[in-house]
Amino acid sequence: MANISVYVVVNLTINDAEEYRIYEKGFFPILKKHNGTFITYDDSPDVLEGPKPLSGRAIIFSFPTEEDANNWWNDEDYQELSDHRRAGTNATIQRIKGLPPRE
């Protein structure tokens, strides 16, 4: 089975900017440690159709493999850091598998 990219899509509302700032500062080194790539964020995404998921920020980042994504999510340091995100936001986080590479 070929490795496929994994994308993470986050929708969140920031309720406590101080707690979320702590999370943001620690997020990028852990993302990089697991070969993650930050793609973009938007503080006012447009919903073209259907109900709006959560008001606030939308974030997209990716990993080259499912193993990298799992290692990031299960990283003890990341889970400890996530306590700050959980304390400072309401969030939904989706993991989406990409298409396998063409042969």
The first five atom37 places (N, CA, C, CB, O) and aatype in JSON, in Angstrom:
{
  "aatype": [12, 0, 2, 9, 15, 19, 18, 19, 19, 19, 2, 10, 16, 9, 2, 3, 0, 6, 6, 18, 1, 9, 18, 6, 11, 7, 13, 13, 14, 9, 10, 11, 11, 8, 2, 7, 16, 13, 9, 16, 18, 3, 3, 15, 14, 3, 19, 10, 6, 7, 14, 11, 14, 10, 15, 7, 1, 0, 9, 9, 13, 15, 13, 14, 16, 6, 6, 3, 0, 2, 2, 17, 17, 2, 3, 6, 3, 18, 5, 6, 10, 15, 3, 8, 1, 1, 0, 7, 16, 2, 0, 16, 9, 5, 1, 9, 11, 7, 10, 14, 14, 1, 6],
  "atom_mask": [
    [1, 1, 1, 1, 1],
    [1, 1, 1, 1, 1],
    [1, 1, 1, 1, 1],
    [1, 1, 1, 1, 1],
    [1, 1, 1, 1, 1],
    [1, 1, 1, 1, 1],
    [1, 1, 1, 1, 1],
    [1, 1, 1, 1, 1],
    [1, 1, 1, 1, 1],
    [1, 1, 1, 1, 1],
    [1, 1, 1, 1, 1],
    [1, 1, 1, 1, 1],
    [1, 1, 1, 1, 1],
    [1, 1, 1, 1, 1],
    [1, 1, 1, 1, 1],
    [1, 1, 1, 1, 1],
    [1, 1, 1, 1, 1],
    [1, 1, 1, 1, 1],
    [1, 1, 1, 1, 1],
    [1, 1, 1, 1, 1],
    [1, 1, 1, 1, 1],
    [1, 1, 1, 1, 1],
    [1, 1, 1, 1, 1],
    [1, 1, 1, 1, 1],
    [1, 1, 1, 1, 1],
    [1, 1, 1, 0, 1],
    [1, 1, 1, 1, 1],
    [1, 1, 1, 1, 1],
    [1, 1, 1, 1, 1],
    [1, 1, 1, 1, 1],
    [1, 1, 1, 1, 1],
    [1, 1, 1, 1, 1],
    [1, 1, 1, 1, 1],
    [1, 1, 1, 1, 1],
    [1, 1, 1, 1, 1],
    [1, 1, 1, 0, 1],
    [1, 1, 1, 1, 1],
    [1, 1, 1, 1, 1],
    [1, 1, 1, 1, 1],
    [1, 1, 1, 1, 1],
    [1, 1, 1, 1, 1],
    [1, 1, 1, 1, 1],
    [1, 1, 1, 1, 1],
    [1, 1, 1, 1, 1],
    [1, 1, 1, 1, 1],
    [1, 1, 1, 1, 1],
    [1, 1, 1, 1, 1],
    [1, 1, 1, 1, 1],
    [1, 1, 1, 1, 1],
    [1, 1, 1, 0, 1],
    [1, 1, 1, 1, 1],
    [1, 1, 1, 1, 1],
    [1, 1, 1, 1, 1],
    [1, 1, 1, 1, 1],
    [1, 1, 1, 1, 1],
    [1, 1, 1, 0, 1],
    [1, 1, 1, 1, 1],
    [1, 1, 1, 1, 1],
    [1, 1, 1, 1, 1],
    [1, 1, 1, 1, 1],
    [1, 1, 1, 1, 1],
    [1, 1, 1, 1, 1],
    [1, 1, 1, 1, 1],
    [1, 1, 1, 1, 1],
    [1, 1, 1, 1, 1],
    [1, 1, 1, 1, 1],
    [1, 1, 1, 1, 1],
    [1, 1, 1, 1, 1],
    [1, 1, 1, 1, 1],
    [1, 1, 1, 1, 1],
    [1, 1, 1, 1, 1],
    [1, 1, 1, 1, 1],
    [1, 1, 1, 1, 1],
    [1, 1, 1, 1, 1],
    [1, 1, 1, 1, 1],
    [1, 1, 1, 1, 1],
    [1, 1, 1, 1, 1],
    [1, 1, 1, 1, 1],
    [1, 1, 1, 1, 1],
    [1, 1, 1, 1, 1],
    [1, 1, 1, 1, 1],
    [1, 1, 1, 1, 1],
    [1, 1, 1, 1, 1],
    [1, 1, 1, 1, 1],
    [1, 1, 1, 1, 1],
    [1, 1, 1, 1, 1],
    [1, 1, 1, 1, 1],
    [1, 1, 1, 0, 1],
    [1, 1, 1, 1, 1],
    [1, 1, 1, 1, 1],
    [1, 1, 1, 1, 1],
    [1, 1, 1, 1, 1],
    [1, 1, 1, 1, 1],
    [1, 1, 1, 1, 1],
    [1, 1, 1, 1, 1],
    [1, 1, 1, 1, 1],
    [1, 1, 1, 1, 1],
    [1, 1, 1, 0, 1],
    [1, 1, 1, 1, 1],
    [1, 1, 1, 1, 1],
    [1, 1, 1, 1, 1],
    [1, 1, 1, 1, 1],
    [1, 1, 1, 1, 1]
  ],
  "atom_positions": [
    [[0.85, -1.19, 0.0], [0.0, 0.0, 0.0], [0.88, 1.24, 0.0], [-0.96, 0.01, 1.23], [1.8, 1.35, 0.82]],
    [[0.62, 2.16, -0.89], [1.41, 3.39, -1.0], [1.06, 4.36, 0.13], [1.16, 4.07, -2.37], [-0.06, 4.39, 0.63]],
    [[2.05, 5.13, 0.52], [1.79, 6.17, 1.51], [0.91, 7.24, 0.89], [3.12, 6.79, 2.04], [1.07, 7.6, -0.28]],
    [[-0.01, 7.75, 1.67], [-0.85, 8.85, 1.19], [-0.75, 9.99, 2.18], [-2.33, 8.4, 1.01], [-0.54, 9.79, 3.37]],
    [[-0.91, 11.18, 1.67], [-0.89, 12.37, 2.52], [-2.13, 12.38, 3.4], [-0.82, 13.66, 1.68], [-3.17, 11.82, 3.05]],
    [[-2.0, 13.03, 4.54], [-3.12, 13.22, 5.45], [-3.23, 14.71, 5.71], [-2.92, 12.41, 6.79], [-2.24, 15.38, 6.01]],
    [[-4.45, 15.23, 5.6], [-4.72, 16.63, 5.86], [-5.51, 16.75, 7.16], [-5.5, 17.28, 4.67], [-6.36, 15.9, 7.46]],
    [[-5.23, 17.79, 7.9], [-5.97, 18.07, 9.13], [-6.67, 19.4, 8.92], [-5.03, 18.09, 10.39], [-6.05, 20.41, 8.58]],
    [[-7.99, 19.39, 9.13], [-8.81, 20.59, 8.98], [-9.41, 20.89, 10.35], [-9.94, 20.4, 7.88], [-10.08, 20.06, 10.96]],
    [[-9.16, 22.1, 10.82], [-9.6, 22.52, 12.15], [-10.52, 23.71, 12.01], [-8.38, 22.86, 13.07], [-10.22, 24.65, 11.26]],
    [[-11.63, 23.68, 12.71], [-12.49, 24.86, 12.85], [-12.55, 25.15, 14.33], [-13.94, 24.62, 12.25], [-12.84, 24.26, 15.14]],
    [[-12.26, 26.39, 14.7], [-12.28, 26.7, 16.13], [-12.71, 28.12, 16.41], [-10.94, 26.46, 16.73], [-12.56, 29.03, 15.59]],
    [[-13.25, 28.27, 17.6], [-13.58, 29.58, 18.14], [-12.68, 29.8, 19.34], [-15.11, 29.69, 18.55], [-12.62, 28.97, 20.24]],
    [[-11.96, 30.91, 19.33], [-11.04, 31.22, 20.43], [-11.82, 31.93, 21.53], [-9.84, 32.09, 19.95], [-12.37, 33.01, 21.32]],
    [[-11.86, 31.31, 22.7], [-12.56, 31.87, 23.86], [-11.62, 32.51, 24.86], [-13.38, 30.81, 24.54], [-12.0, 33.42, 25.6]],
    [[-10.38, 32.03, 24.89], [-9.36, 32.54, 25.81], [-8.07, 32.7, 25.02], [-9.16, 31.57, 27.05], [-7.32, 31.74, 24.81]],
    [[-7.81, 33.92, 24.58], [-6.66, 34.19, 23.7], [-5.33, 33.85, 24.37], [-6.66, 35.66, 23.27], [-4.4, 33.42, 23.69]],
    [[-5.22, 34.03, 25.67], [-3.97, 33.74, 26.38], [-3.66, 32.24, 26.33], [-4.06, 34.22, 27.84], [-2.53, 31.85, 26.03]],
    [[-4.65, 31.42, 26.63], [-4.46, 29.96, 26.57], [-4.12, 29.53, 25.15], [-5.73, 29.22, 27.06], [-3.23, 28.7, 24.94]],
    [[-4.81, 30.09, 24.18], [-4.57, 29.7, 22.79], [-3.18, 30.14, 22.33], [-5.65, 30.3, 21.88], [-2.54, 29.44, 21.56]],
    [[-2.71, 31.29, 22.79], [-1.37, 31.77, 22.44], [-0.3, 30.8, 22.92], [-1.12, 33.17, 23.03], [0.68, 30.56, 22.22]],
    [[-0.49, 30.24, 24.12], [0.46, 29.23, 24.63], [0.49, 28.03, 23.68], [0.06, 28.78, 26.08], [1.56, 27.52, 23.35]],
    [[-0.68, 27.61, 23.25], [-0.78, 26.49, 22.3], [-0.07, 26.82, 20.99], [-2.27, 26.14, 22.03], [0.72, 26.03, 20.49]],
    [[-0.37, 27.99, 20.44], [0.24, 28.38, 19.15], [1.76, 28.37, 19.21], [-0.24, 29.78, 18.73], [2.42, 27.89, 18.29]],
    [[2.32, 28.89, 20.3], [3.78, 28.97, 20.43], [4.44, 27.59, 20.43], [4.16, 29.71, 21.7], [5.54, 27.44, 19.91]],
    [[3.78, 26.6, 21.0], [4.36, 25.27, 21.05], [3.98, 24.38, 19.89], [0.0, 0.0, 0.0], [4.6, 23.33, 19.69]],
    [[2.98, 24.77, 19.11], [2.44, 23.93, 18.05], [3.43, 23.66, 16.92], [1.2, 24.57, 17.49], [3.62, 22.51, 16.53]],
    [[4.06, 24.69, 16.4], [4.87, 24.55, 15.19], [6.09, 23.64, 15.35], [5.33, 25.9, 14.73], [6.37, 22.85, 14.45]],
    [[6.83, 23.71, 16.47], [7.95, 22.76, 16.62], [7.5, 21.3, 16.64], [8.71, 23.07, 17.91], [8.2, 20.43, 16.11]],
    [[6.34, 21.02, 17.25], [5.86, 19.65, 17.29], [5.35, 19.22, 15.91], [4.74, 19.49, 18.35], [5.57, 18.08, 15.51]],
    [[4.69, 20.12, 15.2], [4.26, 19.82, 13.83], [5.46, 19.45, 12.97], [3.51, 21.03, 13.22], [5.43, 18.46, 12.24]],
    [[6.51, 20.26, 13.05], [7.72, 20.04, 12.25], [8.4, 18.73, 12.63], [8.7, 21.21, 12.44], [8.89, 18.01, 11.76]],
    [[8.41, 18.42, 13.92], [9.02, 17.17, 14.41], [8.41, 15.95, 13.73], [8.84, 17.06, 15.93], [9.09, 14.93, 13.56]],
    [[7.15, 16.04, 13.34], [6.45, 14.91, 12.72], [6.22, 15.12, 11.22], [5.11, 14.68, 13.42], [5.3, 14.55, 10.64]],
    [[7.08, 15.94, 10.61], [7.06, 16.18, 9.16], [5.8, 16.87, 8.67], [7.22, 14.87, 8.44], [5.45, 16.77, 7.5]],
    [[5.12, 17.57, 9.57], [3.91, 18.28, 9.19], [4.21, 19.58, 8.47], [0.0, 0.0, 0.0], [5.26, 20.18, 8.66]],
    [[3.28, 19.99, 7.64], [3.39, 21.23, 6.88], [2.15, 22.07, 7.14], [3.57, 20.96, 5.36], [1.03, 21.63, 6.92]],
    [[2.37, 23.29, 7.61], [1.27, 24.23, 7.8], [0.88, 24.76, 6.43], [1.65, 25.4, 8.78], [1.75, 25.21, 5.68]],
    [[-0.4, 24.71, 6.09], [-0.85, 25.17, 4.78], [-1.43, 26.57, 4.87], [-1.89, 24.2, 4.19], [-0.95, 27.47, 4.18]],
    [[-2.44, 26.77, 5.71], [-3.05, 28.1, 5.8], [-4.0, 28.18, 6.99], [-3.79, 28.44, 4.51], [-4.35, 27.18, 7.6]],
    [[-4.41, 29.4, 7.28], [-5.51, 29.62, 8.21], [-6.29, 30.84, 7.74], [-5.0, 29.82, 9.68], [-5.77, 31.66, 6.98]],
    [[-7.53, 30.93, 8.19], [-8.39, 32.06, 7.82], [-9.28, 32.35, 9.02], [-9.25, 31.74, 6.53], [-9.94, 31.46, 9.54]],
    [[-9.3, 33.62, 9.45], [-10.12, 34.0, 10.59], [-11.56, 34.33, 10.22], [-9.5, 35.18, 11.28], [-12.38, 34.6, 11.09]],
    [[-11.86, 34.32, 8.92], [-13.26, 34.55, 8.52], [-13.54, 33.8, 7.22], [-13.55, 36.07, 8.35], [-13.78, 34.42, 6.18]],
    [[-13.52, 32.46, 7.29], [-13.78, 31.68, 6.07], [-15.23, 31.86, 5.61], [-13.48, 30.19, 6.31], [-16.14, 32.03, 6.42]],
    [[-15.43, 31.8, 4.31], [-16.77, 31.91, 3.73], [-17.39, 30.52, 3.62], [-16.72, 32.59, 2.34], [-16.78, 29.6, 3.07]],
    [[-18.58, 30.37, 4.13], [-19.34, 29.15, 3.95], [-20.2, 29.36, 2.71], [-20.21, 28.79, 5.22], [-21.07, 30.23, 2.7]],
    [[-19.96, 28.58, 1.69], [-20.69, 28.74, 0.44], [-22.03, 28.02, 0.45], [-19.85, 28.24, -0.71], [-22.96, 28.42, -0.25]],
    [[-22.13, 26.95, 1.23], [-23.38, 26.21, 1.28], [-23.42, 25.39, 2.57], [-23.54, 25.29, 0.03], [-22.38, 24.9, 3.02]],
    [[-24.57, 25.26, 3.15], [-24.74, 24.45, 4.35], [-24.48, 25.25, 5.62], [0.0, 0.0, 0.0], [-24.13, 26.43, 5.57]],
    [[-24.65, 24.58, 6.75], [-24.47, 25.27, 8.03], [-23.0, 25.59, 8.29], [-25.03, 24.44, 9.17], [-22.11, 24.82, 7.91]],
    [[-22.76, 26.7, 8.92], [-21.41, 27.1, 9.28], [-20.92, 26.2, 10.41], [-21.36, 28.61, 9.71], [-21.62, 26.05, 11.41]],
    [[-19.71, 25.57, 10.28], [-19.26, 24.61, 11.28], [-19.05, 25.22, 12.67], [-17.97, 23.98, 10.81], [-19.69, 24.78, 13.63]],
    [[-18.22, 26.18, 12.79], [-17.99, 26.96, 14.01], [-17.56, 28.34, 13.54], [-16.9, 26.29, 14.96], [-16.84, 28.47, 12.55]],
    [[-18.0, 29.36, 14.24], [-17.52, 30.69, 13.85], [-16.09, 30.83, 14.31], [-18.42, 31.83, 14.45], [-15.7, 30.26, 15.33]],
    [[-15.31, 31.55, 13.58], [-13.92, 31.75, 13.97], [-12.95, 31.26, 12.94], [0.0, 0.0, 0.0], [-13.15, 31.44, 11.74]],
    [[-11.9, 30.65, 13.41], [-10.73, 30.32, 12.59], [-10.84, 28.94, 11.95], [-9.48, 30.4, 13.42], [-11.3, 27.99, 12.58]],
    [[-10.41, 28.85, 10.69], [-10.24, 27.57, 10.0], [-8.75, 27.4, 9.73], [-11.09, 27.51, 8.65], [-8.07, 28.35, 9.33]],
    [[-8.24, 26.21, 9.96], [-6.81, 25.92, 9.82], [-6.65, 24.63, 9.03], [-6.11, 25.8, 11.23], [-7.4, 23.68, 9.22]],
    [[-5.66, 24.61, 8.13], [-5.35, 23.4, 7.37], [-3.84, 23.15, 7.44], [-5.83, 23.52, 5.89], [-3.04, 24.05, 7.19]],
    [[-3.49, 21.91, 7.78], [-2.09, 21.48, 7.7], [-2.06, 20.03, 7.26], [-1.36, 21.67, 9.07], [-3.1, 19.36, 7.24]],
    [[-0.87, 19.53, 6.91], [-0.8, 18.18, 6.34], [0.42, 17.43, 6.82], [-0.8, 18.25, 4.83], [1.36, 18.0, 7.37]],
    [[0.37, 16.12, 6.57], [1.48, 15.22, 6.85], [1.7, 14.35, 5.63], [1.22, 14.36, 8.13], [0.74, 14.04, 4.93]],
    [[2.94, 13.95, 5.35], [3.19, 13.14, 4.16], [2.64, 11.72, 4.26], [4.67, 13.08, 3.9], [2.39, 11.07, 3.24]],
    [[2.46, 11.22, 5.5], [1.95, 9.85, 5.67], [0.97, 9.8, 6.85], [3.12, 8.86, 5.89], [0.95, 10.67, 7.71]],
    [[0.18, 8.74, 6.84], [-0.73, 8.52, 7.96], [0.05, 8.25, 9.24], [-1.68, 7.34, 7.65], [-0.36, 8.67, 10.33]],
    [[1.17, 7.57, 9.11], [2.01, 7.29, 10.28], [2.5, 8.59, 10.93], [3.22, 6.41, 9.88], [2.49, 8.73, 12.15]],
    [[2.93, 9.55, 10.1], [3.36, 10.85, 10.63], [2.21, 11.54, 11.37], [3.89, 11.76, 9.5], [2.4, 12.09, 12.45]],
    [[1.01, 11.51, 10.78], [-0.16, 12.13, 11.4], [-0.48, 11.47, 12.74], [-1.37, 12.05, 10.47], [-0.77, 12.15, 13.72]],
    [[-0.43, 10.14, 12.77], [-0.7, 9.42, 14.01], [0.35, 9.74, 15.07], [-0.74, 7.91, 13.76], [0.02, 9.94, 16.24]],
    [[1.61, 9.78, 14.66], [2.69, 10.09, 15.6], [2.54, 11.49, 16.18], [4.05, 9.96, 14.92], [2.78, 11.71, 17.37]],
    [[2.12, 12.44, 15.34], [1.88, 13.81, 15.83], [0.75, 13.8, 16.86], [1.52, 14.77, 14.65], [0.91, 14.32, 17.96]],
    [[-0.39, 13.21, 16.5], [-1.56, 13.23, 17.39], [-1.26, 12.53, 18.71], [-2.75, 12.58, 16.71], [-1.71, 12.98, 19.77]],
    [[-0.51, 11.43, 18.66], [-0.22, 10.65, 19.86], [1.01, 11.11, 20.62], [-0.05, 9.22, 19.48], [1.34, 10.55, 21.67]],
    [[1.7, 12.12, 20.1], [2.89, 12.64, 20.77], [2.5, 13.16, 22.16], [3.54, 13.78, 19.92], [1.59, 13.98, 22.29]],
    [[3.2, 12.68, 23.18], [2.9, 13.07, 24.56], [3.01, 14.59, 24.75], [3.86, 12.35, 25.52], [2.18, 15.19, 25.44]],
    [[4.03, 15.2, 24.15], [4.19, 16.66, 24.26], [3.03, 17.39, 23.59], [5.53, 17.11, 23.63], [2.56, 18.41, 24.09]],
    [[2.57, 16.86, 22.44], [1.45, 17.5, 21.77], [0.18, 17.39, 22.6], [1.23, 16.88, 20.38], [-0.56, 18.36, 22.74]],
    [[-0.08, 16.23, 23.14], [-1.29, 16.06, 23.95], [-1.26, 16.96, 25.18], [-1.46, 14.59, 24.37], [-2.29, 17.51, 25.58]],
    [[-0.1, 17.11, 25.78], [0.03, 18.03, 26.92], [-0.22, 19.47, 26.48], [1.44, 17.91, 27.56], [-0.93, 20.22, 27.16]],
    [[0.35, 19.86, 25.35], [0.15, 21.2, 24.8], [-1.32, 21.43, 24.45], [1.03, 21.41, 23.56], [-1.84, 22.53, 24.62]],
    [[-1.99, 20.39, 23.97], [-3.39, 20.5, 23.56], [-4.32, 20.88, 24.7], [-3.85, 19.2, 22.95], [-5.41, 21.38, 24.47]],
    [[-3.88, 20.64, 25.93], [-4.69, 21.08, 27.07], [-4.96, 22.58, 26.99], [-3.99, 20.73, 28.4], [-6.03, 23.04, 27.38]],
    [[-3.99, 23.34, 26.49], [-4.16, 24.8, 26.34], [-5.17, 25.12, 25.24], [-2.8, 25.48, 26.04], [-5.97, 26.04, 25.37]],
    [[-5.12, 24.35, 24.14], [-6.12, 24.55, 23.08], [-7.51, 24.22, 23.59], [-5.78, 23.69, 21.84], [-8.47, 24.96, 23.36]],
    [[-7.6, 23.11, 24.28], [-8.91, 22.71, 24.81], [-9.45, 23.73, 25.81], [-8.81, 21.33, 25.47], [-10.65, 23.97, 25.87]],
    [[-8.55, 24.31, 26.61], [-8.97, 25.3, 27.6], [-9.35, 26.64, 26.96], [-7.87, 25.52, 28.63], [-10.15, 27.39, 27.52]],
    [[-8.77, 26.95, 25.8], [-8.95, 28.26, 25.2], [-9.86, 28.32, 23.99], [0.0, 0.0, 0.0], [-10.12, 29.4, 23.47]],
    [[-10.35, 27.15, 23.52], [-11.15, 27.15, 22.29], [-12.28, 26.12, 22.38], [-10.26, 26.86, 21.07], [-12.29, 25.24, 23.24]],
    [[-13.22, 26.27, 21.46], [-14.13, 25.19, 21.07], [-13.66, 24.81, 19.68], [-15.68, 25.64, 21.11], [-13.5, 25.67, 18.82]],
    [[-13.45, 23.52, 19.45], [-12.86, 23.13, 18.17], [-13.44, 21.83, 17.65], [-11.37, 23.0, 18.29], [-13.87, 20.96, 18.42]],
    [[-13.45, 21.71, 16.33], [-13.63, 20.43, 15.66], [-12.37, 20.2, 14.83], [-14.94, 20.4, 14.77], [-11.87, 21.11, 14.18]],
    [[-11.88, 18.97, 14.87], [-10.65, 18.62, 14.17], [-10.94, 17.39, 13.33], [-9.45, 18.35, 15.17], [-11.39, 16.36, 13.84]],
    [[-10.68, 17.5, 12.03], [-10.91, 16.38, 11.12], [-9.6, 15.96, 10.49], [-11.94, 16.76, 10.03], [-8.77, 16.8, 10.13]],
    [[-9.42, 14.65, 10.35], [-8.27, 14.12, 9.64], [-8.8, 13.52, 8.34], [-7.48, 13.05, 10.5], [-9.68, 12.66, 8.36]],
    [[-8.24, 13.98, 7.22], [-8.74, 13.58, 5.91], [-7.58, 12.95, 5.12], [-9.34, 14.81, 5.13], [-6.53, 13.57, 4.95]],
    [[-7.78, 11.73, 4.66], [-6.76, 11.07, 3.87], [-6.81, 11.59, 2.44], [-6.94, 9.53, 3.91], [-7.88, 11.74, 1.85]],
    [[-5.62, 11.86, 1.9], [-5.53, 12.32, 0.52], [-5.54, 11.13, -0.44], [0.0, 0.0, 0.0], [-5.64, 9.98, -0.03]],
    [[-5.45, 11.44, -1.69], [-5.39, 10.41, -2.72], [-4.01, 9.77, -2.74], [-5.75, 10.99, -4.11], [-3.01, 10.46, -2.5]],
    [[-3.91, 8.48, -3.03], [-2.6, 7.87, -3.15], [-1.86, 8.43, -4.36], [-2.71, 6.34, -3.25], [-2.49, 8.87, -5.32]],
    [[-0.54, 8.42, -4.33], [0.21, 8.94, -5.48], [-0.08, 8.11, -6.73], [1.73, 8.94, -5.19], [-0.33, 6.91, -6.64]],
    [[-0.04, 8.76, -7.87], [-0.26, 8.06, -9.15], [0.94, 7.18, -9.45], [-0.51, 9.07, -10.31], [2.08, 7.55, -9.16]],
    [[0.68, 6.06, -10.02], [1.76, 5.12, -10.35], [2.14, 5.26, -11.8], [1.34, 3.67, -10.06], [3.03, 4.55, -12.27]]
  ]
}
